[in-house]
Amino acid sequence: MALEKPALRPFALKPDMAAAFSAEVVRWQQSHGRNSLPWQNTRDPYRVWLSEIMLQQTQVATVLDYYTRFLQRFPTVAALAAAEQDEVLALWSGLGYYSRARNLHRCAQDVVALHGGEFPRSALQLQTLSGIGRSTAAAISSFCFGERVAILDGNVKRVLTRVLGFSADLAESANEKALWQLATALLPEQDLSVAMPRYTQGLMDLGATVCTGRKPQCLLCPVQALCVGSASGAPESYPVKTKKLKRSAQALSLLWAQKPDGSVWLEKRPSAGIWGGLYCLPVFDSDAALQAVLPETLDGSLQALPHFLHVLTHKDLHLAPWIAGFGADQPLPEAMTSVSRSGAWFSAAAWPGLGLPAPIRKLLQDAPA
Ligand code: SF4
């Protein structure tokens, strides 16, 4: 007989907790939070949206340059919508998680085509656009329109579970849902157009700078007096999430076909999977598979380059590059030009302008003499 799951105990907020918590976060953000990042002090949803997408899984310091370059090239959502996807991916190159860039482009096109070039003004409507999840939609609408909606990204989950002493396992969707409800109950109630942007930013700032994963700085924290995790002496034990990300490893061989003038053969990756939509050296499952597509005689030499490791979120890639010298007029083998592979020769001046995965760009830049 299957065992019944125990019913969830409802988690109740203490009286006055919400008002005290939101007031402290708002006050602290004003005096101690981050207030001069380039995407702050604006209520332009295009700029806020762009920063929110770039900041997903990426540090502020890394985003700064990309954000500025993106806005120089695409100052409006209409300019971004009108661009070629290749150009968007090229500007994104190095930021990683390339599905974000493809969704960003699609989202801009939808804003133009379906919403007359204006971002919707509610979190619910924003969530219908490509690449905008619940928390990102809430961040945009609270920053730009003062909407009373909760964000709940990884940093904010950490802060709230610690403050509340919320020890239910977030791997269970019912518990995650309960935390969303609590996050909503904690939101400011008044003066929303001013309080919501500050509160949302305050939670982000607390999670990034004070209530960090290891060694939270409780003595500097504006909500320490309210915090159950800090009082317990073990705030690091929150949040609780049992399912760990499963990491895997994959070995790939890379064919760096090069002509005497420095041209390189690059293929466009399929949009699904690793490095989707980017240009890349042809990828093979093994050295043998790579060598099998090469002509019996090459005009230049075939040389194995040192293997290297590239770490993705879910996967370790063990990369084995091979450099193959083709003659100026030597035809490419049919296996490399068949319909399943979409590639072309790119001159030494052209390839740096393409959207390339960061490890491939580095490999080509550090070309052996
Ligand atoms: Fe995090 Fe400590 Fe602040 Fe609690 S008191 S929210 S554990 S930094």
Boltz pocket constraint, residues with backbone or C-beta under 6 A from the ligand:
constraints:
  - pocket:
      binder: B
      contacts: [[A, 158], [A, 159], [A, 162], [A, 163], [A, 210], [A, 211], [A, 212], [A, 216], [A, 217], [A, 218], [A, 219], [A, 221], [A, 222], [A, 223], [A, 224], [A, 225], [A, 227], [A, 228], [A, 229], [A, 230], [A, 235]]
      max_distance: 6.0
